[in-house]
Amino acid sequence: MSYSINQIGGLDEDEVKALKALGLRTTDRLLEAARTPKGRKILAEKTQIDQKRLLDYANACDHMRIKGMGMGYLGLLREVGVQTVRELKYRNPGNLA
């Protein structure tokens, strides 16, 4: 499921405007554009957003593709140190709870 990039926690107003100016209005589009280091480098040059922040946003977009995952759950996962979907796959659900 694709969401508006406005729903990604941490994006400030200027970053949203810069991404939308490039046609990146949804989480799916942002994930596709920022999924590789080369893609993040190009986006960083065009938007003036740090590549590390772009990676963080791409990871958030990836999490949001999981059915039932909203910003609330995403925030909780980040609090316990789960940054990527791959990390989530290997975590013990009981320990996360």
C-alpha positions in Angstrom: 0.0 0.0 0.0 1.3 3.4 -0.9 1.0 6.5 1.3 1.6 10.2 0.8 5.1 11.1 1.7 3.6 13.6 4.2 3.0 10.5 6.4 6.7 9.7 6.8 7.8 10.8 10.2 10.7 13.2 10.3 10.3 14.9 6.9 10.2 18.6 7.3 8.2 20.9 5.0 11.2 21.9 2.8 12.1 18.2 2.3 8.5 17.4 1.3 8.4 20.3 -1.2 11.8 19.2 -2.7 10.7 15.6 -3.1 7.3 16.6 -4.5 9.0 18.9 -7.0 10.7 15.7 -8.4 7.4 13.9 -8.7 8.0 11.8 -5.6 4.6 12.1 -3.9 4.1 8.6 -2.5 6.1 6.2 -0.3 6.3 3.7 -3.2 7.9 6.3 -5.5 10.3 7.5 -2.9 11.3 4.0 -2.1 12.0 3.2 -5.7 14.0 6.4 -6.2 16.1 5.9 -3.0 16.5 2.2 -2.9 20.1 2.2 -4.1 23.2 4.2 -3.1 23.4 5.7 -6.6 19.7 6.7 -6.4 20.2 8.3 -3.0 23.2 10.2 -4.3 21.2 11.6 -7.2 18.3 12.5 -4.9 20.7 14.2 -2.5 22.1 16.3 -5.2 18.7 17.3 -6.5 17.0 17.9 -3.2 19.9 18.9 -0.8 18.7 16.2 1.6 21.5 14.2 3.3 21.9 10.7 1.9 21.7 9.2 5.3 18.3 10.9 5.9 17.2 9.6 2.5 18.2 6.1 3.5 16.2 6.5 6.7 13.2 7.6 4.8 13.5 4.8 2.3 13.6 2.3 5.2 10.5 3.9 6.6 8.8 3.6 3.2 9.8 -0.1 3.1 8.3 -0.7 6.5 5.1 1.0 5.5 4.6 -1.6 2.7 3.9 -4.2 5.4 0.1 -4.8 5.9 -1.0 -3.2 9.1 2.2 -1.2 9.7 1.5 2.4 10.3 3.6 5.2 11.7 2.8 4.1 15.2 4.3 0.7 14.8 7.1 2.1 12.8 8.0 4.5 15.6 7.9 1.6 18.1 10.2 -0.6 16.0 12.7 2.2 15.6 12.7 2.8 19.4 13.8 -0.9 19.9 16.5 -0.6 17.2 14.8 -2.2 14.2 15.7 0.0 11.2 15.0 -2.2 8.3 12.5 -4.9 7.2 15.4 -7.3 7.0 16.2 -6.7 10.6 12.6 -7.2 11.6 12.6 -10.6 9.9 15.3 -11.9 12.2 13.9 -10.5 15.5 12.1 -12.6 18.1 8.5 -11.4 18.3 8.4 -12.1 22.0 11.5 -10.0 22.7 10.1 -7.1 20.6 6.8 -7.2 22.6 
